[in-house]
Amino acid sequence: MDLSNRTVLIVGGTSGIGRELARRFAAAGSTVAVGGRSPEALSELAGEGFGVFGIDVTDSVSVARARDAVLAQYPGLDTVVTMSGVMLLEDLRDSAHFEVAQTTIDTNLVGTIRVVDAFTPHLVERGAGTFITVTSGIAFLPFPPMPTYAASKAAVHAYSEALRVQLDSAGVGVVELVPPAVATAGQEKVNPHALPLDDFAAEVMELLSQDPTPDEILVERVLVHRWAERDGTYDGLVAQRSQALAMLPGRQG
Ligand SMILES: NC(=O)c1ccc[n+]([C@@H]2O[C@H](COP(=O)([O-])OP(=O)(O)OC[C@H]3O[C@@H](n4cnc5c(N)ncnc54)[C@H](OP(=O)(O)O)[C@@H]3O)[C@@H](O)[C@H]2O)c1
């Protein structure tokens, strides 16, 4: 993918990985708009020259309104990144986790589907363009303190695979970004060994710039997760990662 001439919308671009990739796409020469809920973050990004759009991916009306506003301002939009996500801990022995499970599925999985649905007619009509969906190494190797998160990302992986096949003949590509633990605000509490955001983003832009663009963007650090089952390391790694259950508030002391 030529990163110097795209017109990109990053939904979930108001912080963390999305904001960093927005800045890097812009630095490479692309036109970039970002979406999210936080008015403060949106106004800061507007100050940096980005097009900004309020959007809540759990609300179909909000998604449709944002889609209309984006396409009015950027009729040549060719790349949509579905970055919005929540990463929440759950103790499955505590029935109160159910609300977290619902929020996680509604944001990470159904939110992705809402955004993809909103922009599919536009990209299909153009006959060219790319969806970049966002999963996680945890889609392929569970992290026991975040069960519904893992389920939501495994589902987005499966959805992306089918979406790619369904849109292929329309000239629309689907690229799945699979981050490992990356040091954003969402991760600081969970993993002190997370990959620095700068290093991650640089590797992602390098992989995205390949021609043809790989179906999955896999930085070096995530390969151990992505291929654990194939490599026969799955059971040992799940056992190792289950030690992280101690981080759940109800399991301490
Ligand atoms: N950091 C990691 O270690 C890691 C690892 C694997 C995968 N990922 C995935 O990468 C993506 C970004 O993660 P991050 O670490 O950069 O997290 P982050 O800094 O918390 O960013 C999350 C983004 O999602 C947006 N968002 C959340 N709920 C939303 C909603 N209902 N509607 C619209 N936007 C919403 C947030 O914007 P507003 O709050 O402004 O709405 C924000 O822009 C997520 O999908 C995450 O699951 C992250």
PDBQT file of the ligand as one rigid body, heavy atoms in Angstrom, charges set to zero:
ROOT
HETATM    1  N1  LIG A 301      -2.555  -1.483  23.422  1.00  0.00    +0.000 N 
HETATM    2  C1  LIG A 301      -2.499  -2.785  23.302  1.00  0.00    +0.000 C 
HETATM    3  O1  LIG A 301      -1.717  -3.465  23.971  1.00  0.00    +0.000 OA
HETATM    4  C2  LIG A 301      -3.368  -3.501  22.304  1.00  0.00    +0.000 A 
HETATM    5  C3  LIG A 301      -3.053  -4.827  22.008  1.00  0.00    +0.000 A 
HETATM    6  C4  LIG A 301      -3.836  -5.500  21.083  1.00  0.00    +0.000 A 
HETATM    7  C5  LIG A 301      -4.898  -4.857  20.469  1.00  0.00    +0.000 A 
HETATM    8  N2  LIG A 301      -5.183  -3.564  20.794  1.00  0.00    +0.000 N 
HETATM    9  C6  LIG A 301      -6.327  -2.942  20.156  1.00  0.00    +0.000 C 
HETATM   10  O2  LIG A 301      -5.940  -1.741  19.525  1.00  0.00    +0.000 OA
HETATM   11  C7  LIG A 301      -7.009  -0.804  19.570  1.00  0.00    +0.000 C 
HETATM   12  C8  LIG A 301      -6.533   0.502  20.190  1.00  0.00    +0.000 C 
HETATM   13  O3  LIG A 301      -6.067   0.220  21.501  1.00  0.00    +0.000 OA
HETATM   14  P1  LIG A 301      -5.243   1.296  22.356  1.00  0.00    +0.000 P 
HETATM   15  O4  LIG A 301      -4.302   0.548  23.208  1.00  0.00    +0.000 OA
HETATM   16  O5  LIG A 301      -4.727   2.356  21.470  1.00  0.00    +0.000 OA
HETATM   17  O6  LIG A 301      -6.399   1.807  23.319  1.00  0.00    +0.000 OA
HETATM   18  P2  LIG A 301      -6.894   3.271  23.715  1.00  0.00    +0.000 P 
HETATM   19  O7  LIG A 301      -5.759   4.220  23.808  1.00  0.00    +0.000 OA
HETATM   20  O8  LIG A 301      -7.779   3.064  24.889  1.00  0.00    +0.000 OA
HETATM   21  O9  LIG A 301      -7.767   3.691  22.443  1.00  0.00    +0.000 OA
HETATM   22  C9  LIG A 301      -9.031   3.166  22.219  1.00  0.00    +0.000 C 
HETATM   23  C10 LIG A 301      -9.719   3.987  21.165  1.00  0.00    +0.000 C 
HETATM   24  O10 LIG A 301     -11.028   3.437  20.992  1.00  0.00    +0.000 OA
HETATM   25  C11 LIG A 301     -11.960   4.492  21.047  1.00  0.00    +0.000 C 
HETATM   26  N3  LIG A 301     -13.240   3.999  21.533  1.00  0.00    +0.000 N 
HETATM   27  C12 LIG A 301     -13.502   3.255  22.634  1.00  0.00    +0.000 A 
HETATM   28  N4  LIG A 301     -14.825   3.063  22.760  1.00  0.00    +0.000 NA
HETATM   29  C13 LIG A 301     -15.410   3.706  21.700  1.00  0.00    +0.000 A 
HETATM   30  C14 LIG A 301     -16.747   3.887  21.273  1.00  0.00    +0.000 A 
HETATM   31  N5  LIG A 301     -17.782   3.375  21.947  1.00  0.00    +0.000 N 
HETATM   32  N6  LIG A 301     -16.973   4.596  20.145  1.00  0.00    +0.000 NA
HETATM   33  C15 LIG A 301     -15.945   5.128  19.437  1.00  0.00    +0.000 A 
HETATM   34  N7  LIG A 301     -14.660   4.987  19.798  1.00  0.00    +0.000 NA
HETATM   35  C16 LIG A 301     -14.397   4.295  20.924  1.00  0.00    +0.000 A 
HETATM   36  C17 LIG A 301     -11.347   5.522  21.972  1.00  0.00    +0.000 C 
HETATM   37  O11 LIG A 301     -11.858   6.802  21.679  1.00  0.00    +0.000 OA
HETATM   38  P3  LIG A 301     -12.870   7.652  22.611  1.00  0.00    +0.000 P 
HETATM   39  O12 LIG A 301     -12.606   7.297  24.026  1.00  0.00    +0.000 OA
HETATM   40  O13 LIG A 301     -12.546   9.070  22.225  1.00  0.00    +0.000 OA
HETATM   41  O14 LIG A 301     -14.224   7.242  22.145  1.00  0.00    +0.000 OA
HETATM   42  C18 LIG A 301      -9.884   5.457  21.556  1.00  0.00    +0.000 C 
HETATM   43  O15 LIG A 301      -9.655   6.272  20.434  1.00  0.00    +0.000 OA
HETATM   44  C19 LIG A 301      -8.149  -1.477  20.356  1.00  0.00    +0.000 C 
HETATM   45  O16 LIG A 301      -9.044  -2.080  19.456  1.00  0.00    +0.000 OA
HETATM   46  C20 LIG A 301      -7.406  -2.542  21.147  1.00  0.00    +0.000 C 
HETATM   47  O17 LIG A 301      -8.232  -3.630  21.488  1.00  0.00    +0.000 OA
HETATM   48  C21 LIG A 301      -4.441  -2.871  21.691  1.00  0.00    +0.000 A 
ENDROOT
TORSDOF 0
